Amino acid sequence: MYFDKDVILFDQSMADQTTALTTLADALQKVGVVKPSFKEGILNREKQFPTGLIAPSMGVAIPHTDAVHVIKPQIGFLQLKEPVHFNQMGDNADVSAKLIFMLALNDPDLQLAMLQRLMGLFQNDDLMKKLTTISTTADFKDIMKQAEID
Amino acid sequence: MKTLMVVCGSGVATSTVVTGKIKNWLADEGFDGQVKMLQSKISDEVNHIDDYDAVVSTTLVPDNVKDKVINGVPLLTGMNTQAVYDQITEKLELK
């Protein structure tokens, strides 16, 4: 259910963080899962509270914003050709993000298991490396299934 | 009963994961009866840090409360998680 709108982008060149965030937010809005206010929420939130994470194998980012901007839970995925700079949540450390998972969530209780599995995925070096090399939606969904996120 | 507040930027995503991890850890250690877990967003709690026995955050907090807040990001990345649990144990005086 989190990927059923196919907001899954591969091998993208993004000039900077803002371009990457805007691209994903626009794509989510286009398929009708977030409100027009979602993009602004994402950009503001990232400035105030960065969402980069230094996972064991690479840098990632999980941009998200308040539930009020979300219509239907969904996750947008962006695989970057060259890493984009983010800051790590918690300590602001520099993060070179290779993968971005944009989370459109509106119910923390229902989404807890998924979020825990997503963090588990970040710690799975093998699956993370695969995510940087795949180029089809089918392969992506297969990996997500292995990580029990769907 | 001690109170432990977990905060993130929005109060829905990473604080949820961290709350889940800490709950499991408390149960494993047999501390679950001693701690009441709460969850919120940092902007709502920044002036109430002293209302809780300990605060864990996955997001940046202002410098004036920095010393009172435990950084919960290791529970997301899985790296050096024990340091977070040690700080919680110490702050809440769990035994």
gemmi code that builds the backbone of each chain (N, CA, C; Angstrom):
import gemmi

chains = {
    "A": [
        ("MET", (0.821, -1.219, 0.000), (0.000, 0.000, 0.000), (0.854, 1.268, 0.000)),
        ("TYR", (2.045, 1.194, 0.593), (2.860, 2.411, 0.678), (3.484, 2.812, -0.658)),
        ("PHE", (3.485, 1.891, -1.616), (4.122, 2.171, -2.906), (3.155, 1.997, -4.078)),
        ("ASP", (1.851, 1.897, -3.777), (0.920, 1.538, -4.855), (0.741, 2.640, -5.905)),
        ("LYS", (1.163, 3.867, -5.607), (1.047, 4.941, -6.607), (2.318, 5.087, -7.441)),
        ("ASP", (3.265, 4.214, -7.184), (4.488, 4.174, -8.000), (5.243, 5.504, -8.077)),
        ("VAL", (5.411, 6.150, -6.961), (6.281, 7.332, -6.921), (7.687, 6.834, -6.612)),
        ("ILE", (8.311, 6.281, -7.641), (9.571, 5.558, -7.504), (10.483, 6.030, -8.642)),
        ("LEU", (11.525, 6.778, -8.303), (12.356, 7.420, -9.322), (13.789, 6.913, -9.243)),
        ("PHE", (14.347, 6.551, -10.411), (15.698, 5.989, -10.451), (16.677, 6.912, -11.171)),
        ("ASP", (17.949, 6.804, -10.756), (19.057, 7.387, -11.502), (18.845, 8.874, -11.811)),
        ("GLN", (18.434, 9.604, -10.798), (18.101, 11.015, -11.001), (19.281, 11.910, -10.631)),
        ("SER", (19.523, 12.924, -11.440), (20.503, 13.956, -11.101), (19.758, 15.138, -10.511)),
        ("MET", (20.091, 15.484, -9.281), (19.418, 16.605, -8.619), (20.473, 17.639, -8.225)),
        ("ALA", (20.213, 18.889, -8.580), (21.197, 19.944, -8.320), (21.444, 20.116, -6.828)),
        ("ASP", (20.398, 19.999, -6.046), (20.556, 20.178, -4.603), (19.374, 19.543, -3.870)),
        ("GLN", (19.434, 19.690, -2.552), (18.420, 19.107, -1.682), (17.012, 19.630, -2.009)),
        ("THR", (16.913, 20.935, -2.215), (15.599, 21.532, -2.476), (14.987, 20.957, -3.752)),
        ("THR", (15.817, 20.807, -4.792), (15.320, 20.240, -6.052), (14.835, 18.812, -5.826)),
        ("ALA", (15.604, 18.046, -5.086), (15.233, 16.650, -4.818), (13.920, 16.593, -4.045)),
        ("LEU", (13.789, 17.418, -3.013), (12.577, 17.408, -2.186), (11.365, 17.867, -2.996)),
        ("THR", (11.571, 18.898, -3.814), (10.473, 19.424, -4.630), (9.998, 18.379, -5.640)),
        ("THR", (10.959, 17.685, -6.257), (10.618, 16.664, -7.256), (9.734, 15.578, -6.649)),
        ("LEU", (10.142, 15.077, -5.479), (9.373, 14.007, -4.840), (8.014, 14.508, -4.344)),
        ("ALA", (8.003, 15.689, -3.741), (6.741, 16.224, -3.218), (5.751, 16.477, -4.352)),
        ("ASP", (6.247, 17.022, -5.472), (5.376, 17.254, -6.629), (4.815, 15.936, -7.161)),
        ("ALA", (5.672, 14.923, -7.198), (5.232, 13.612, -7.707), (4.148, 13.020, -6.809)),
        ("LEU", (4.301, 13.178, -5.501), (3.289, 12.665, -4.570), (1.966, 13.432, -4.719)),
        ("GLN", (2.092, 14.736, -4.949), (0.875, 15.536, -5.103), (0.139, 15.159, -6.390)),
        ("LYS", (0.929, 14.896, -7.433), (0.357, 14.559, -8.733), (-0.522, 13.307, -8.676)),
        ("VAL", (-0.135, 12.343, -7.839), (-0.942, 11.117, -7.745), (-2.029, 11.228, -6.672)),
        ("GLY", (-2.149, 12.402, -6.063), (-3.292, 12.671, -5.201), (-3.199, 12.170, -3.767)),
        ("VAL", (-1.991, 11.855, -3.275), (-1.890, 11.326, -1.911), (-1.548, 12.398, -0.877)),
        ("VAL", (-1.124, 13.591, -1.375), (-0.852, 14.694, -0.434), (-1.520, 15.975, -0.933)),
        ("LYS", (-1.728, 16.897, 0.001), (-2.337, 18.181, -0.343), (-1.271, 19.113, -0.924)),
        ("PRO", (-1.712, 20.177, -1.614), (-0.731, 21.130, -2.164), (0.188, 21.707, -1.087)),
        ("SER", (-0.273, 21.761, 0.156), (0.529, 22.335, 1.245), (1.674, 21.417, 1.692)),
        ("PHE", (1.664, 20.167, 1.199), (2.666, 19.178, 1.635), (4.086, 19.636, 1.307)),
        ("LYS", (4.279, 20.133, 0.069), (5.622, 20.514, -0.382), (6.229, 21.592, 0.517)),
        ("GLU", (5.436, 22.633, 0.776), (5.906, 23.707, 1.651), (6.242, 23.154, 3.042)),
        ("GLY", (5.375, 22.254, 3.516), (5.605, 21.623, 4.815), (6.919, 20.857, 4.849)),
        ("ILE", (7.182, 20.110, 3.770), (8.425, 19.333, 3.678), (9.647, 20.255, 3.688)),
        ("LEU", (9.601, 21.304, 2.868), (10.767, 22.194, 2.739), (11.047, 22.932, 4.052)),
        ("ASN", (9.989, 23.423, 4.690), (10.172, 24.126, 5.964), (10.706, 23.201, 7.039)),
        ("ARG", (10.108, 22.037, 7.082), (10.479, 21.073, 8.104), (11.958, 20.664, 7.970)),
        ("GLU", (12.387, 20.450, 6.729), (13.770, 20.012, 6.508), (14.760, 21.074, 6.980)),
        ("LYS", (14.391, 22.355, 6.756), (15.255, 23.460, 7.203), (15.337, 23.481, 8.721)),
        ("GLN", (14.176, 23.330, 9.348), (14.104, 23.415, 10.808), (14.640, 22.163, 11.486)),
        ("PHE", (14.183, 21.025, 10.999), (14.540, 19.735, 11.601), (14.992, 18.787, 10.497)),
        ("PRO", (16.293, 18.764, 10.223), (16.761, 17.926, 9.110), (16.454, 16.446, 9.331)),
        ("THR", (16.383, 15.693, 8.219), (15.980, 14.289, 8.315), (17.002, 13.322, 7.713)),
        ("GLY", (18.244, 13.792, 7.505), (19.275, 12.874, 7.035), (19.640, 11.863, 8.112)),
        ("LEU", (20.100, 10.687, 7.660), (20.561, 9.660, 8.600), (21.814, 9.018, 8.022)),
        ("ILE", (22.818, 8.829, 8.867), (24.016, 8.129, 8.412), (23.837, 6.649, 8.754)),
        ("ALA", (23.343, 5.904, 7.755), (23.157, 4.469, 7.931), (24.530, 3.799, 7.779)),
        ("PRO", (24.670, 2.561, 8.244), (25.989, 1.921, 8.187), (26.613, 1.910, 6.789)),
        ("SER", (25.805, 1.734, 5.736), (26.403, 1.602, 4.409), (26.397, 2.894, 3.593)),
        ("MET", (25.542, 3.849, 3.930), (25.465, 5.078, 3.132), (24.547, 6.091, 3.812)),
        ("GLY", (24.585, 7.323, 3.272), (23.679, 8.339, 3.780), (22.309, 8.228, 3.135)),
        ("VAL", (21.274, 8.442, 3.922), (19.905, 8.436, 3.413), (19.176, 9.641, 4.008)),
        ("ALA", (17.990, 9.915, 3.488), (17.150, 10.952, 4.099), (15.709, 10.480, 4.082)),
        ("ILE", (14.980, 10.833, 5.133), (13.565, 10.444, 5.227), (12.688, 11.687, 5.453)),
        ("PRO", (12.679, 12.609, 4.471), (11.881, 13.814, 4.657), (10.414, 13.494, 4.916)),
        ("HIS", (9.820, 14.220, 5.844), (8.389, 14.050, 6.133), (7.897, 15.317, 6.804)),
        ("THR", (6.592, 15.421, 6.969), (6.035, 16.621, 7.596), (4.746, 16.261, 8.313)),
        ("ASP", (4.030, 17.287, 8.761), (2.863, 17.036, 9.605), (1.768, 16.248, 8.869)),
        ("ALA", (1.060, 15.434, 9.626), (0.018, 14.565, 9.091), (-1.100, 15.347, 8.390)),
        ("VAL", (-1.307, 16.578, 8.776), (-2.405, 17.382, 8.234), (-2.290, 17.581, 6.712)),
        ("HIS", (-1.061, 17.467, 6.182), (-0.856, 17.658, 4.742), (-1.067, 16.380, 3.927)),
        ("VAL", (-1.352, 15.288, 4.615), (-1.387, 13.981, 3.952), (-2.821, 13.509, 3.743)),
        ("ILE", (-3.103, 13.004, 2.545), (-4.437, 12.476, 2.236), (-4.454, 10.959, 2.424)),
        ("LYS", (-3.425, 10.288, 1.896), (-3.362, 8.831, 1.960), (-1.900, 8.449, 2.204)),
        ("PRO", (-1.636, 7.517, 3.112), (-0.244, 7.156, 3.395), (0.471, 6.641, 2.141)),
        ("GLN", (1.687, 7.097, 1.949), (2.446, 6.700, 0.768), (3.925, 7.013, 1.015)),
        ("ILE", (4.787, 6.309, 0.299), (6.219, 6.616, 0.375), (6.737, 6.842, -1.033)),
        ("GLY", (7.418, 7.977, -1.225), (8.090, 8.256, -2.488), (9.563, 7.908, -2.368)),
        ("PHE", (10.113, 7.297, -3.428), (11.519, 6.863, -3.397), (12.297, 7.562, -4.500)),
        ("LEU", (13.481, 8.027, -4.159), (14.347, 8.697, -5.137), (15.754, 8.135, -5.017)),
        ("GLN", (16.217, 7.544, -6.118), (17.594, 7.029, -6.181), (18.426, 8.065, -6.935)),
        ("LEU", (19.493, 8.536, -6.306), (20.268, 9.649, -6.863), (21.514, 9.170, -7.589)),
        ("LYS", (21.764, 9.809, -8.708), (22.971, 9.516, -9.484), (24.202, 9.978, -8.693)),
        ("GLU", (24.139, 11.204, -8.217), (25.191, 11.706, -7.334), (24.527, 12.080, -6.007)),
        ("PRO", (25.221, 11.820, -4.885), (24.611, 12.130, -3.584), (24.275, 13.608, -3.441)),
        ("VAL", (23.262, 13.878, -2.640), (22.821, 15.246, -2.347), (23.051, 15.504, -0.856)),
        ("HIS", (23.460, 16.720, -0.548), (23.767, 17.041, 0.856), (22.510, 17.213, 1.712)),
        ("PHE", (22.492, 16.501, 2.825), (21.477, 16.706, 3.864), (22.212, 16.899, 5.186)),
        ("ASN", (21.466, 17.232, 6.229), (22.025, 17.211, 7.571), (21.354, 16.105, 8.352)),
        ("GLN", (22.114, 15.539, 9.290), (21.553, 14.436, 10.065), (20.600, 14.962, 11.136)),
        ("MET", (19.510, 14.267, 11.330), (18.610, 14.633, 12.418), (19.344, 14.424, 13.748)),
        ("GLY", (19.042, 15.252, 14.706), (19.651, 15.069, 16.020), (20.938, 15.823, 16.224)),
        ("ASP", (21.888, 15.706, 15.280), (23.173, 16.375, 15.518), (23.663, 17.243, 14.353)),
        ("ASN", (22.859, 17.349, 13.288), (23.201, 18.215, 12.153), (24.453, 17.797, 11.378)),
        ("ALA", (24.999, 16.604, 11.634), (26.192, 16.148, 10.911), (25.915, 16.122, 9.406)),
        ("ASP", (26.967, 16.294, 8.593), (26.800, 16.267, 7.142), (26.449, 14.861, 6.678)),
        ("VAL", (25.467, 14.773, 5.786), (25.041, 13.491, 5.230), (25.065, 13.611, 3.705)),
        ("SER", (25.762, 12.704, 3.028), (25.674, 12.616, 1.571), (24.629, 11.565, 1.257)),
        ("ALA", (23.422, 12.022, 0.959), (22.315, 11.078, 0.791), (22.304, 10.508, -0.627)),
        ("LYS", (22.311, 9.185, -0.705), (22.213, 8.512, -2.004), (20.781, 8.098, -2.297)),
        ("LEU", (20.022, 7.870, -1.240), (18.634, 7.428, -1.385), (17.745, 8.324, -0.534)),
        ("ILE", (16.592, 8.678, -1.081), (15.639, 9.465, -0.315), (14.306, 8.727, -0.264)),
        ("PHE", (13.776, 8.570, 0.935), (12.433, 8.017, 1.132), (11.573, 9.139, 1.689)),
        ("MET", (10.659, 9.655, 0.875), (9.788, 10.725, 1.361), (8.534, 10.107, 1.947)),
        ("LEU", (8.300, 10.350, 3.233), (7.216, 9.687, 3.943), (5.988, 10.588, 4.021)),
        ("ALA", (4.902, 10.128, 3.459), (3.618, 10.806, 3.628), (2.802, 9.940, 4.583)),
        ("LEU", (2.781, 10.328, 5.838), (2.168, 9.494, 6.870), (1.129, 10.294, 7.639)),
        ("ASN", (0.095, 9.617, 8.098), (-0.906, 10.350, 8.880), (-1.386, 9.622, 10.127)),
        ("ASP", (-0.882, 8.430, 10.372), (-1.296, 7.730, 11.594), (-0.122, 6.973, 12.204)),
        ("PRO", (0.517, 7.591, 13.202), (1.739, 6.997, 13.750), (1.545, 5.571, 14.280)),
        ("ASP", (0.381, 5.281, 14.851), (0.193, 3.951, 15.424), (0.189, 2.873, 14.344)),
        ("LEU", (-0.543, 3.160, 13.251), (-0.616, 2.188, 12.162), (0.710, 2.070, 11.429)),
        ("GLN", (1.492, 3.158, 11.437), (2.703, 3.181, 10.637), (3.961, 2.774, 11.394)),
        ("LEU", (3.775, 2.463, 12.673), (4.935, 2.127, 13.496), (5.713, 0.940, 12.954)),
        ("ALA", (5.000, -0.136, 12.644), (5.687, -1.341, 12.180), (6.463, -1.059, 10.897)),
        ("MET", (5.830, -0.302, 9.989), (6.495, 0.026, 8.726), (7.753, 0.848, 8.982)),
        ("LEU", (7.644, 1.838, 9.874), (8.809, 2.688, 10.156), (9.949, 1.882, 10.766)),
        ("GLN", (9.598, 0.951, 11.630), (10.634, 0.122, 12.246), (11.321, -0.742, 11.201)),
        ("ARG", (10.523, -1.252, 10.247), (11.117, -2.072, 9.185), (11.985, -1.224, 8.267)),
        ("LEU", (11.571, 0.024, 8.052), (12.377, 0.924, 7.220), (13.741, 1.167, 7.878)),
        ("MET", (13.739, 1.382, 9.186), (15.013, 1.559, 9.898), (15.827, 0.259, 9.847)),
        ("GLY", (15.125, -0.854, 9.894), (15.802, -2.146, 9.764), (16.450, -2.297, 8.395)),
        ("LEU", (15.739, -1.851, 7.368), (16.268, -1.886, 6.005), (17.555, -1.065, 5.915)),
        ("PHE", (17.568, 0.119, 6.543), (18.756, 0.971, 6.491), (19.982, 0.266, 7.082)),
        ("GLN", (19.729, -0.693, 7.957), (20.840, -1.406, 8.593), (21.200, -2.692, 7.853)),
        ("ASN", (20.501, -2.945, 6.746), (20.780, -4.138, 5.948), (21.655, -3.729, 4.748)),
        ("ASP", (22.969, -3.865, 4.892), (23.905, -3.360, 3.877), (23.637, -3.959, 2.505)),
        ("ASP", (23.294, -5.242, 2.499), (23.085, -5.949, 1.243), (21.913, -5.349, 0.451)),
        ("LEU", (20.779, -5.190, 1.127), (19.601, -4.627, 0.449), (19.815, -3.159, 0.091)),
        ("MET", (20.528, -2.434, 0.943), (20.777, -1.012, 0.664), (21.626, -0.848, -0.596)),
        ("LYS", (22.642, -1.690, -0.726), (23.484, -1.612, -1.931), (22.658, -1.930, -3.170)),
        ("LYS", (21.786, -2.931, -3.048), (20.911, -3.265, -4.190), (20.045, -2.070, -4.575)),
        ("LEU", (19.560, -1.349, -3.580), (18.688, -0.202, -3.864), (19.400, 0.882, -4.665)),
        ("THR", (20.732, 0.946, -4.564), (21.461, 1.969, -5.329), (21.717, 1.531, -6.769)),
        ("THR", (21.524, 0.237, -7.070), (21.859, -0.234, -8.419), (20.647, -0.626, -9.263)),
        ("ILE", (19.511, -0.901, -8.618), (18.335, -1.328, -9.378), (17.799, -0.180, -10.235)),
        ("SER", (17.013, -0.555, -11.258), (16.482, 0.487, -12.138), (15.048, 0.216, -12.594)),
        ("THR", (14.400, -0.752, -11.938), (12.992, -0.979, -12.301), (12.108, -0.998, -11.054)),
        ("THR", (10.869, -0.575, -11.258), (9.893, -0.570, -10.171), (9.682, -1.972, -9.602)),
        ("ALA", (9.709, -2.966, -10.494), (9.515, -4.351, -10.037), (10.625, -4.766, -9.077)),
        ("ASP", (11.876, -4.442, -9.428), (12.996, -4.765, -8.536), (12.872, -4.032, -7.200)),
        ("PHE", (12.456, -2.777, -7.291), (12.293, -1.987, -6.064), (11.260, -2.635, -5.142)),
        ("LYS", (10.112, -2.983, -5.731), (9.044, -3.564, -4.909), (9.457, -4.920, -4.344)),
        ("ASP", (10.283, -5.631, -5.096), (10.786, -6.909, -4.623), (11.648, -6.726, -3.370)),
        ("ILE", (12.522, -5.722, -3.408), (13.375, -5.449, -2.243), (12.538, -5.006, -1.050)),
        ("MET", (11.544, -4.174, -1.331), (10.674, -3.722, -0.242), (9.912, -4.897, 0.369)),
        ("LYS", (9.551, -5.834, -0.462), (8.858, -7.024, 0.034), (9.782, -7.826, 0.950)),
        ("GLN", (11.041, -7.957, 0.511), (12.029, -8.650, 1.354), (12.192, -7.946, 2.696)),
        ("ALA", (12.085, -6.618, 2.677), (12.208, -5.852, 3.915), (10.867, -5.779, 4.663)),
        ("GLU", (9.856, -6.458, 4.112), (8.497, -6.507, 4.681), (7.847, -5.133, 4.772)),
        ("ILE", (8.166, -4.277, 3.783), (7.515, -2.960, 3.713), (6.694, -2.944, 2.428)),
        ("ASP", (5.391, -2.980, 2.566), (4.583, -2.852, 1.340), (3.155, -2.458, 1.684)),
    ],
    "B": [
        ("MET", (6.440, 6.336, 39.582), (6.481, 6.198, 38.119), (7.253, 7.352, 37.487)),
        ("LYS", (8.271, 7.027, 36.693), (9.052, 8.064, 36.012), (8.416, 8.379, 34.651)),
        ("THR", (8.614, 9.588, 34.177), (8.095, 9.935, 32.855), (9.236, 10.134, 31.866)),
        ("LEU", (9.056, 9.568, 30.692), (10.051, 9.682, 29.624), (9.347, 10.224, 28.378)),
        ("MET", (9.750, 11.411, 27.962), (9.154, 12.040, 26.783), (10.056, 11.812, 25.568)),
        ("VAL", (9.458, 11.350, 24.469), (10.200, 11.186, 23.213), (9.686, 12.221, 22.213)),
        ("VAL", (10.583, 13.020, 21.655), (10.152, 14.045, 20.697), (10.891, 13.918, 19.369)),
        ("CYS", (10.199, 14.331, 18.298), (10.846, 14.512, 17.006), (10.264, 15.793, 16.404)),
        ("GLY", (10.555, 16.077, 15.159), (10.101, 17.326, 14.555), (8.597, 17.395, 14.408)),
        ("SER", (7.961, 16.294, 14.016), (6.538, 16.324, 13.738), (5.706, 15.563, 14.760)),
        ("GLY", (6.343, 14.729, 15.564), (5.603, 13.949, 16.543), (4.910, 12.733, 15.974)),
        ("VAL", (5.160, 12.412, 14.687), (4.526, 11.213, 14.126), (5.496, 10.135, 13.646)),
        ("ALA", (6.661, 10.503, 13.158), (7.457, 9.492, 12.456), (8.565, 8.908, 13.327)),
        ("THR", (9.674, 9.615, 13.431), (10.812, 8.975, 14.102), (10.601, 8.821, 15.604)),
        ("SER", (9.819, 9.730, 16.214), (9.561, 9.549, 17.648), (8.768, 8.269, 17.887)),
        ("THR", (7.971, 7.880, 16.890), (7.207, 6.635, 16.994), (8.142, 5.431, 17.011)),
        ("VAL", (9.127, 5.451, 16.137), (10.083, 4.344, 16.077), (10.883, 4.262, 17.374)),
        ("VAL", (11.351, 5.421, 17.827), (12.167, 5.452, 19.042), (11.343, 5.020, 20.260)),
        ("THR", (10.087, 5.461, 20.324), (9.211, 5.034, 21.419), (9.069, 3.516, 21.430)),
        ("GLY", (8.873, 2.942, 20.240), (8.741, 1.479, 20.130), (9.993, 0.761, 20.611)),
        ("LYS", (11.150, 1.275, 20.186), (12.415, 0.635, 20.585), (12.629, 0.708, 22.096)),
        ("ILE", (12.336, 1.877, 22.660), (12.552, 2.043, 24.101), (11.577, 1.172, 24.889)),
        ("LYS", (10.329, 1.088, 24.401), (9.341, 0.229, 25.082), (9.814, -1.219, 25.124)),
        ("ASN", (10.322, -1.702, 23.980), (10.817, -3.078, 23.925), (11.989, -3.271, 24.883)),
        ("TRP", (12.881, -2.293, 24.889), (14.049, -2.377, 25.759), (13.628, -2.383, 27.234)),
        ("LEU", (12.679, -1.497, 27.591), (12.196, -1.435, 28.973), (11.610, -2.784, 29.392)),
        ("ALA", (10.841, -3.389, 28.466), (10.222, -4.684, 28.776), (11.296, -5.750, 28.946)),
        ("ASP", (12.292, -5.751, 28.049), (13.373, -6.743, 28.126), (14.141, -6.632, 29.433)),
        ("GLU", (14.306, -5.401, 29.903), (15.088, -5.174, 31.121), (14.235, -5.293, 32.383)),
        ("GLY", (12.915, -5.450, 32.182), (12.021, -5.535, 33.323), (11.731, -4.193, 33.979)),
        ("PHE", (11.950, -3.101, 33.229), (11.727, -1.755, 33.770), (10.361, -1.193, 33.386)),
        ("ASP", (9.571, -1.944, 32.601), (8.388, -1.338, 31.986), (7.367, -0.819, 32.999)),
        ("GLY", (7.321, -1.418, 34.182), (6.390, -0.936, 35.197), (6.818, 0.370, 35.848)),
        ("GLN", (8.063, 0.777, 35.582), (8.589, 1.968, 36.272), (8.491, 3.243, 35.451)),
        ("VAL", (8.162, 3.099, 34.145), (8.285, 4.255, 33.258), (6.999, 4.497, 32.467)),
        ("LYS", (6.558, 5.741, 32.453), (5.434, 6.134, 31.607), (6.005, 6.837, 30.373)),
        ("MET", (5.674, 6.312, 29.183), (6.209, 6.872, 27.945), (5.233, 7.895, 27.337)),
        ("LEU", (5.779, 9.007, 26.884), (4.982, 10.036, 26.226), (5.643, 10.398, 24.913)),
        ("GLN", (4.852, 10.944, 23.999), (5.385, 11.248, 22.668), (4.813, 12.569, 22.170)),
        ("SER", (5.675, 13.397, 21.562), (5.199, 14.706, 21.115), (6.152, 15.283, 20.081)),
        ("LYS", (5.862, 16.525, 19.667), (6.779, 17.207, 18.761), (7.598, 18.234, 19.547)),
        ("ILE", (8.806, 18.484, 19.108), (9.730, 19.314, 19.881), (9.178, 20.708, 20.127)),
        ("SER", (8.488, 21.279, 19.126), (8.006, 22.657, 19.292), (6.999, 22.776, 20.435)),
        ("ASP", (6.278, 21.688, 20.734), (5.308, 21.717, 21.833), (5.967, 21.519, 23.195)),
        ("GLU", (7.174, 20.984, 23.188), (7.775, 20.565, 24.456), (8.977, 21.378, 24.884)),
        ("VAL", (9.454, 22.253, 23.989), (10.739, 22.900, 24.248), (10.727, 23.718, 25.547)),
        ("ASN", (9.559, 24.199, 25.962), (9.472, 24.948, 27.220), (9.024, 24.083, 28.400)),
        ("HIS", (8.899, 22.780, 28.157), (8.416, 21.890, 29.225), (9.386, 20.762, 29.538)),
        ("ILE", (10.637, 20.931, 29.111), (11.620, 19.855, 29.272), (11.716, 19.403, 30.737)),
        ("ASP", (11.601, 20.373, 31.648), (11.762, 20.037, 33.072), (10.549, 19.322, 33.665)),
        ("ASP", (9.459, 19.236, 32.893), (8.278, 18.525, 33.394), (8.471, 17.007, 33.393)),
        ("TYR", (9.517, 16.546, 32.682), (9.712, 15.100, 32.531), (11.005, 14.658, 33.218)),
        ("ASP", (11.045, 13.392, 33.583), (12.264, 12.890, 34.223), (13.385, 12.725, 33.208)),
        ("ALA", (13.025, 12.428, 31.953), (14.034, 12.376, 30.898), (13.359, 12.655, 29.561)),
        ("VAL", (14.126, 13.221, 28.631), (13.608, 13.516, 27.290), (14.582, 12.938, 26.268)),
        ("VAL", (14.057, 12.179, 25.310), (14.853, 11.658, 24.204), (14.368, 12.349, 22.932)),
        ("SER", (15.311, 12.869, 22.127), (14.925, 13.580, 20.907), (15.653, 13.004, 19.706)),
        ("THR", (14.929, 12.944, 18.564), (15.584, 12.564, 17.313), (15.882, 13.799, 16.487)),
        ("THR", (15.629, 14.968, 17.044), (15.868, 16.171, 16.273), (16.692, 17.146, 17.094)),
        ("LEU", (17.184, 18.183, 16.434), (18.000, 19.170, 17.133), (17.167, 19.892, 18.170)),
        ("VAL", (17.763, 20.168, 19.322), (17.071, 20.950, 20.341), (17.879, 22.219, 20.605)),
        ("PRO", (17.231, 23.294, 21.073), (17.956, 24.540, 21.340), (19.070, 24.339, 22.373)),
        ("ASP", (20.112, 25.160, 22.265), (21.286, 25.008, 23.126), (20.953, 25.068, 24.621)),
        ("ASN", (19.949, 25.878, 24.973), (19.679, 26.047, 26.407), (19.101, 24.803, 27.070)),
        ("VAL", (18.586, 23.858, 26.266), (18.068, 22.625, 26.873), (18.882, 21.398, 26.456)),
        ("LYS", (19.934, 21.632, 25.686), (20.710, 20.540, 25.090), (21.197, 19.510, 26.115)),
        ("ASP", (21.672, 20.015, 27.249), (22.260, 19.118, 28.248), (21.216, 18.204, 28.889)),
        ("LYS", (19.957, 18.591, 28.802), (18.905, 17.819, 29.467), (18.294, 16.772, 28.551)),
        ("VAL", (18.690, 16.784, 27.274), (18.016, 15.936, 26.297), (18.969, 14.859, 25.760)),
        ("ILE", (18.464, 13.626, 25.683), (19.253, 12.505, 25.164), (19.020, 12.395, 23.657)),
        ("ASN", (20.097, 12.289, 22.889), (19.983, 12.144, 21.431), (19.562, 10.708, 21.084)),
        ("GLY", (18.375, 10.570, 20.465), (17.836, 9.246, 20.181), (18.156, 8.710, 18.791)),
        ("VAL", (18.916, 9.468, 17.983), (19.187, 9.040, 16.607), (19.863, 7.662, 16.511)),
        ("PRO", (20.770, 7.319, 17.446), (21.363, 5.964, 17.356), (20.318, 4.842, 17.350)),
        ("LEU", (19.151, 5.071, 17.940), (18.116, 4.031, 17.926), (17.501, 3.886, 16.532)),
        ("LEU", (17.671, 4.898, 15.687), (17.188, 4.810, 14.305), (18.218, 4.148, 13.404)),
        ("THR", (19.473, 4.512, 13.585), (20.515, 3.999, 12.694), (21.058, 2.656, 13.177)),
        ("GLY", (20.790, 2.322, 14.434), (21.272, 1.049, 14.962), (22.732, 1.079, 15.381)),
        ("MET", (23.348, 2.248, 15.312), (24.755, 2.334, 15.682), (24.903, 2.923, 17.082)),
        ("ASN", (25.602, 2.208, 17.956), (25.856, 2.676, 19.321), (24.571, 2.904, 20.121)),
        ("THR", (23.654, 1.953, 20.014), (22.374, 2.099, 20.716), (22.534, 2.009, 22.236)),
        ("GLN", (23.524, 1.229, 22.683), (23.667, 1.018, 24.121), (23.893, 2.337, 24.861)),
        ("ALA", (24.601, 3.274, 24.199), (24.876, 4.564, 24.841), (23.567, 5.287, 25.179)),
        ("VAL", (22.570, 5.150, 24.297), (21.278, 5.792, 24.553), (20.598, 5.146, 25.758)),
        ("TYR", (20.600, 3.797, 25.763), (19.961, 3.089, 26.881), (20.666, 3.394, 28.201)),
        ("ASP", (22.003, 3.509, 28.157), (22.749, 3.831, 29.379), (22.335, 5.194, 29.923)),
        ("GLN", (22.174, 6.159, 29.006), (21.781, 7.506, 29.455), (20.373, 7.505, 30.034)),
        ("ILE", (19.476, 6.715, 29.429), (18.106, 6.637, 29.960), (18.129, 6.014, 31.356)),
        ("THR", (18.891, 4.931, 31.482), (18.981, 4.244, 32.776), (19.458, 5.201, 33.858)),
        ("GLU", (20.473, 6.005, 33.495), (21.049, 6.928, 34.463), (20.072, 8.047, 34.823)),
        ("LYS", (19.470, 8.658, 33.785), (18.559, 9.790, 34.027), (17.337, 9.378, 34.842)),
        ("LEU", (16.820, 8.177, 34.542), (15.602, 7.731, 35.228), (15.915, 6.944, 36.496)),
        ("GLU", (17.203, 6.755, 36.749), (17.647, 5.988, 37.928), (16.949, 4.641, 37.991)),
        ("LEU", (16.949, 3.923, 36.877), (16.293, 2.615, 36.809), (17.178, 1.556, 37.440)),
        ("LYS", (16.571, 0.695, 38.206), (17.332, -0.432, 38.740), (16.412, -1.568, 39.145)),
    ],
}
model = gemmi.Model(1)
for chain_id, residues in chains.items():
    chain = gemmi.Chain(chain_id)
    for i, (resn, *xyz) in enumerate(residues, 1):
        res = gemmi.Residue()
        res.name, res.seqid = resn, gemmi.SeqId(i, " ")
        for name, pos in zip(("N", "CA", "C"), xyz):
            atom = gemmi.Atom()
            atom.name, atom.element = name, gemmi.Element(name[0])
            atom.pos, atom.b_iso = gemmi.Position(*pos), 0.0
            res.add_atom(atom)
        chain.add_residue(res)
    model.add_chain(chain)
structure = gemmi.Structure()
structure.add_model(model)
structure.setup_entities()
